[in-house]
Every structure is written in C-alpha cells, then in structure tokens.
Amino acid sequence: MKPWVKPAVIILGAVVLALLVVLAARGLRLLSPVQDFIGTYDGHSTMPDSAPTGIPGWLGWQHFLNMFFIVLIIRTGLQVRHEKRPAAMWTPKPNSWFSPKGNSPKKYSLSIWTHQVLDVLWVVNGVIFVILLAVTGQWMRVVPTSWDIFPNMLSGALQYASLNWPVENGWIHYNALQLVSYFLVIYIAAPLAILTGVRMSSWWPTQPKALNKFYPVEVARKIHFPVMLFFSAFIVVHVFLVLTTGALKNLNHMYSSRDATDAWGLVIFLASVAVIAAAWIFMKPMFLLPVASATGKISKN
C-alpha cells in the first residue's frame, strides 16, 4: 500500500463524518422542541451582575506573552521529542537553581534547557495572569458560575455543528463553550502541564525514593504529551474562530482593548506575530549557547 493511502482515507473519513454531523445538527434544528430549547438557552450562560465588561490593557499584554511563550514551548517540546542528535549538551551547575541541592547533575540537550527556560517564563506570566484575573474580577468571564452552563454548552454545540453559529460579542461575555474551554486551559491544562513538566525536568529531586515511586516519570510523560496536543488543538480552533467571527472586532478587543472594527487590532496582531517569528528564527544554538553556558557546562555529547 502506498504511503499516501492511509492519510487520504483518514482525511476522507473525517470529511464524511463532519458532513454527517452538520446534516444531523441541521435536521435537529428543524424540530420544534430543539428550536424552543435554543430559544431558551441561546448558548450564553448567566453571568454575575458584577462581571466586568471589556478587555483591559493588562490582559492584552498577558495574552501576547502567553502566545509568545506557548508557541516556542510547543516548538521546543516537539524538538526534544523528535531530535536524535542534539546540537549540544548542557549540564547544570551543582547545587544551582537548575539543579537542587542533593541532585547529581545530569546532561540534558540544549533543547531541553531552552524548553525549561521558556517554561519558567510562561509559568511566571501565568501566575501574574491568574492573580490579576482574581483581583480584577475578570475571572468571572472565564469561570462557570451558573448551572445553566450545561444546557447552553449543548445549545452552542448544536449551533456550531449546524454552521449557524451563536451570536458573538466577546467584549461583553463569551458563549458557554468558549467560557468552558478557557476555564479548562487556564485552570486544568496549564497546571497539568506544569506538574508533569516539573517531574521530567532538572528541578525534580532524585533522592526521595518514595516520592519518585509515588509519582513515576513515566506517568508524567504519558500525561504531558496529550496536554500539549490539547493546547495545540485549542490554539488552532481559537485562531480559526477569531478570524471567522469578526476578525477586526475580535483583534481590537484583545490587542487594542477597544470595542471597535478599525485596523489597529490587526496591525498590533501582525506586529506580535512578527516578534514571535523573529524569536523562532533566533532560537538557534549560536544564540542560545552563550546564555546556556552561564547556567551550566556545555559539551558536544
């Protein structure tokens, strides 16, 4: 069998399945009970009266930094997973920040060092983000606060599946599916990524045998990669919806903190993409090695 046959069959099957889902959803929406259900639950969950409106400037900056770090983290993570001949090896200094007291320093690839540094920056940004969500009340926009989240999620799913999408106004509130997806990313997937990543890192203590037996590194590996796939899928769907549900309006909300439809949000977004692209290009050994050498010993193998 030719190598292209299996991927072609999978793609064709996915297209057929998607068409069947759309047809089924459209058929359901012709039924009076379903129409009444969507009329009652339009896809937007009830929010607290004190929930804030709009996107503050700090959230826009946090969003950019999160995007910057997560793109590079996914890139270096895949590099770690697939590289066979690392460009260089890095051994942390004994009893340093990268190698806790009591650990015998081990050799890691330059890609792992880069991945860990980016992880730290992402976590710091994430902690600041979660704290600001809590103190400003913005958490109410991304945390379910009413039981009607469940019927509204079902309503939203039916609307998306039928290709007649819920009315969007992210400046005021997100629909139920968006809200739950943001909640999962911020409060479930991100902590899982951190807890599993730390277990595989140079920071994990090697001495407490009971701790290592209770939380084996193999368990962390089995969880860490699917979490990365979840983040990747979320990013793809998120960007697709941003660009197909009023791109200028959505980009202004996040990048210029305005409820407007001019081009400023797009300009800032493109500038941020250029910054990420530049970082991607400059993440090469010739630029990384001088920084890595300040935190440990560099060798070829």
C-alpha positions as CSV (number, residue, x, y, z in Angstrom):
1,M,0.0,0.0,0.0
2,K,1.3,3.4,-1.0
3,P,2.2,5.7,2.0
4,W,-0.3,8.4,1.0
5,V,-3.3,6.0,1.0
6,K,-3.8,5.8,4.8
7,P,-3.7,9.6,5.4
8,A,-6.0,10.1,2.4
9,V,-8.5,7.6,3.9
10,I,-8.3,9.2,7.3
11,I,-8.9,12.7,5.8
12,L,-11.8,11.4,3.6
13,G,-13.4,9.7,6.6
14,A,-13.1,12.9,8.7
15,V,-14.7,14.9,6.0
16,V,-17.6,12.4,5.6
17,L,-18.0,12.4,9.4
18,A,-18.1,16.2,9.6
19,L,-20.7,16.3,6.8
20,L,-22.9,13.8,8.7
21,V,-22.6,15.8,11.9
22,V,-23.6,19.0,10.1
23,L,-26.6,17.3,8.4
24,A,-27.7,15.8,11.7
25,A,-27.4,19.1,13.5
26,R,-29.4,20.9,10.8
27,G,-32.0,18.2,10.9
28,L,-32.4,18.5,14.7
29,R,-32.7,22.3,14.4
30,L,-35.8,21.8,12.3
31,L,-37.6,20.2,15.2
32,S,-39.8,22.5,17.3
33,P,-38.6,21.2,20.7
34,V,-35.0,21.9,19.7
35,Q,-35.9,25.3,18.4
36,D,-37.6,26.1,21.7
37,F,-34.5,24.8,23.6
38,I,-32.2,27.1,21.6
39,G,-34.6,29.9,22.2
40,T,-34.4,29.4,25.9
41,Y,-30.7,28.7,26.0
42,D,-29.0,30.8,23.4
43,G,-25.6,29.4,24.1
44,H,-24.6,32.1,26.7
45,S,-24.5,31.2,30.4
46,T,-25.8,33.6,33.0
47,M,-23.0,35.8,34.5
48,P,-22.8,37.5,37.8
49,D,-24.2,41.1,37.9
50,S,-20.8,42.3,38.9
51,A,-19.0,40.7,36.0
52,P,-16.7,43.3,34.2
53,T,-17.2,44.3,30.6
54,G,-14.4,44.7,28.1
55,I,-10.8,43.6,27.9
56,P,-8.3,45.7,30.0
57,G,-4.9,46.6,28.6
58,W,-3.0,44.3,31.0
59,L,-4.9,41.3,29.7
60,G,-3.9,42.1,26.2
61,W,-0.2,42.1,27.2
62,Q,-0.7,38.9,29.2
63,H,-2.3,37.3,26.1
64,F,0.6,38.3,23.9
65,L,3.2,37.0,26.3
66,N,1.3,33.8,26.8
67,M,1.0,33.3,23.0
68,F,4.7,34.1,22.6
69,F,5.9,31.6,25.2
70,I,3.4,28.8,24.4
71,V,4.3,28.8,20.7
72,L,8.0,28.5,21.4
73,I,7.4,25.9,24.2
74,I,5.4,23.7,21.8
75,R,8.2,24.1,19.2
76,T,11.0,23.2,21.6
77,G,8.9,20.4,23.1
78,L,8.4,18.7,19.7
79,Q,12.1,19.3,19.1
80,V,13.0,17.5,22.3
81,R,10.6,14.6,21.4
82,H,12.0,14.1,17.9
83,E,15.7,15.1,17.9
84,K,18.2,12.3,17.6
85,R,21.4,14.3,17.6
86,P,21.2,17.3,19.9
87,A,23.2,20.3,18.8
88,A,24.9,20.4,22.3
89,M,24.5,19.0,25.8
90,W,24.1,21.1,28.9
91,T,24.9,20.0,32.5
92,P,23.6,22.3,35.2
93,K,26.0,23.6,37.8
94,P,25.9,21.6,41.1
95,N,23.5,22.9,43.8
96,S,22.4,25.7,41.4
97,W,18.9,26.9,40.6
98,F,18.7,24.4,37.8
99,S,19.9,21.5,39.9
100,P,18.6,21.4,43.5
101,K,20.9,20.5,46.4
102,G,21.3,16.8,46.6
103,N,20.8,16.1,42.9
104,S,23.7,14.7,40.9
105,P,23.8,17.0,37.8
106,K,22.8,15.1,34.6
107,K,23.4,16.0,31.0
108,Y,20.4,17.5,29.1
109,S,20.2,18.6,25.5
110,L,20.3,22.2,24.6
111,S,16.6,21.9,23.5
112,I,15.6,20.7,27.0
113,W,17.4,23.7,28.6
114,T,15.6,26.1,26.2
115,H,12.3,24.3,26.9
116,Q,12.8,24.7,30.7
117,V,13.7,28.4,30.5
118,L,10.7,29.1,28.4
119,D,8.6,27.1,30.8
120,V,9.7,29.2,33.7
121,L,8.9,32.5,31.9
122,W,5.5,31.0,30.9
123,V,4.7,30.0,34.5
124,V,5.7,33.4,35.9
125,N,3.5,35.1,33.3
126,G,0.7,32.7,34.1
127,V,0.8,33.2,37.8
128,I,0.6,37.0,37.3
129,F,-2.3,36.4,34.9
130,V,-4.3,34.3,37.4
131,I,-3.7,36.8,40.2
132,L,-4.8,39.7,38.1
133,L,-7.9,37.7,37.0
134,A,-8.8,37.2,40.7
135,V,-8.2,40.8,41.9
136,T,-9.9,42.5,38.9
137,G,-13.0,40.2,38.7
138,Q,-12.1,39.2,35.1
139,W,-12.2,35.6,36.4
140,M,-16.0,35.8,36.2
141,R,-15.6,35.9,32.3
142,V,-13.8,32.5,32.2
143,V,-15.1,30.5,35.2
144,P,-18.6,28.9,35.1
145,T,-20.8,30.4,37.8
146,S,-24.2,29.1,36.9
147,W,-25.6,25.6,36.3
148,D,-27.2,26.8,33.1
149,I,-23.7,26.5,31.6
150,F,-24.5,22.9,30.7
151,P,-27.7,23.4,28.5
152,N,-26.0,26.5,27.0
153,M,-23.0,24.3,26.1
154,L,-25.3,21.9,24.3
155,S,-27.1,24.7,22.6
156,G,-23.8,26.2,21.4
157,A,-22.6,22.8,20.2
158,L,-25.7,22.4,18.1
159,Q,-25.4,25.9,16.7
160,Y,-21.7,25.4,15.8
161,A,-22.4,21.9,14.3
162,S,-25.2,23.3,12.1
163,L,-22.9,26.0,10.8
164,N,-25.3,28.6,12.2
165,W,-23.1,29.9,14.9
166,P,-24.0,31.6,18.2
167,V,-24.1,35.4,18.1
168,E,-20.7,36.6,19.3
169,N,-19.8,39.6,21.5
170,G,-16.7,38.8,23.3
171,W,-16.5,42.4,24.7
172,I,-19.4,41.6,26.9
173,H,-19.2,37.9,27.5
174,Y,-18.1,34.6,25.9
175,N,-20.5,31.9,24.9
176,A,-20.7,28.8,27.1
177,L,-18.3,26.7,25.0
178,Q,-15.7,29.4,24.9
179,L,-16.0,30.0,28.6
180,V,-15.5,26.4,29.5
181,S,-12.6,26.0,27.0
182,Y,-10.9,29.0,28.6
183,F,-11.5,27.6,32.0
184,L,-10.0,24.2,31.0
185,V,-6.9,25.9,29.5
186,I,-6.3,28.2,32.5
187,Y,-7.2,26.1,35.5
188,I,-6.8,22.5,34.3
189,A,-4.5,22.1,31.3
190,A,-1.9,24.7,32.4
191,P,-1.5,23.2,35.9
192,L,-1.3,19.7,34.4
193,A,1.5,20.9,32.0
194,I,3.4,22.4,35.0
195,L,3.0,19.4,37.3
196,T,4.1,16.9,34.6
197,G,6.8,19.1,33.2
198,V,8.5,19.6,36.6
199,R,8.6,15.9,37.1
200,M,10.6,15.5,33.9
201,S,12.9,18.5,34.5
202,S,16.3,19.0,36.1
203,W,14.5,20.5,39.1
204,W,12.9,17.3,40.3
205,P,14.7,15.9,43.4
206,T,16.2,12.5,42.8
207,Q,16.8,11.5,46.4
208,P,13.3,10.9,47.9
209,K,12.8,7.4,46.6
210,A,9.3,7.2,48.0
211,L,8.3,10.4,46.1
212,N,9.7,9.1,42.8
213,K,7.9,5.8,43.3
214,F,4.6,7.6,44.1
215,Y,5.0,9.8,41.0
216,P,7.0,7.9,38.3
217,V,8.4,9.9,35.4
218,E,6.7,7.5,33.0
219,V,3.3,8.8,34.3
220,A,4.3,12.4,33.7
221,R,5.4,11.6,30.1
222,K,2.1,9.9,29.4
223,I,0.2,12.9,30.5
224,H,2.5,15.7,29.3
225,F,2.3,14.9,25.6
226,P,-1.6,14.7,25.4
227,V,-1.7,18.0,27.3
228,M,0.5,19.5,24.5
229,L,-1.9,18.1,21.9
230,F,-4.8,19.7,23.8
231,F,-3.1,23.1,23.8
232,S,-2.3,22.8,20.1
233,A,-5.9,21.9,19.2
234,F,-7.2,24.8,21.3
235,I,-4.8,27.2,19.6
236,V,-5.9,26.1,16.1
237,V,-9.6,26.3,16.9
238,H,-9.2,29.5,18.8
239,V,-7.4,31.3,16.0
240,F,-9.9,29.9,13.4
241,L,-12.9,31.3,15.4
242,V,-11.2,34.7,16.0
243,L,-10.6,35.1,12.3
244,T,-14.0,33.8,11.1
245,T,-16.4,35.6,13.7
246,G,-15.4,39.2,13.0
247,A,-11.6,39.3,12.8
248,L,-11.2,43.1,13.1
249,K,-13.6,43.3,16.1
250,N,-12.0,40.4,17.9
251,L,-8.4,41.5,17.3
252,N,-9.3,45.0,18.6
253,H,-10.8,43.5,21.7
254,M,-7.6,41.7,22.6
255,Y,-4.9,43.8,21.1
256,S,-6.1,47.4,21.4
257,S,-8.6,47.0,24.3
258,R,-11.3,48.7,22.3
259,D,-14.7,47.6,21.1
260,A,-14.0,48.8,17.5
261,T,-13.8,47.5,14.0
262,D,-10.8,49.5,12.6
263,A,-7.5,48.1,11.6
264,W,-5.5,48.9,14.8
265,G,-6.0,45.5,16.4
266,L,-4.9,43.8,13.2
267,V,-1.8,45.9,12.9
268,I,-0.8,45.1,16.5
269,F,-1.6,41.4,16.0
270,L,0.6,41.3,12.9
271,A,3.4,43.0,14.8
272,S,3.1,40.4,17.6
273,V,3.3,37.6,15.0
274,A,6.4,39.2,13.6
275,V,8.0,39.2,17.1
276,I,7.2,35.6,17.6
277,A,8.6,34.7,14.1
278,A,11.8,36.6,14.9
279,A,12.2,34.7,18.2
280,W,11.6,31.4,16.3
281,I,14.4,32.3,13.9
282,F,16.8,33.4,16.5
283,M,16.3,30.2,18.6
284,K,19.4,28.6,17.2
285,P,22.4,27.2,19.0
286,M,24.7,30.1,18.1
287,F,22.4,32.4,20.0
288,L,21.4,30.0,22.8
289,L,24.8,28.6,23.8
290,P,26.2,31.8,25.3
291,V,23.2,32.1,27.6
292,A,23.1,28.4,28.4
293,S,26.8,28.3,29.3
294,A,26.1,30.9,32.1
295,T,23.9,28.3,33.9
296,G,26.0,25.2,33.3
297,K,28.6,23.3,31.3
298,I,28.2,22.9,27.6
299,S,29.6,19.9,25.8
300,K,29.1,18.1,22.4
301,N,27.9,14.9,24.0
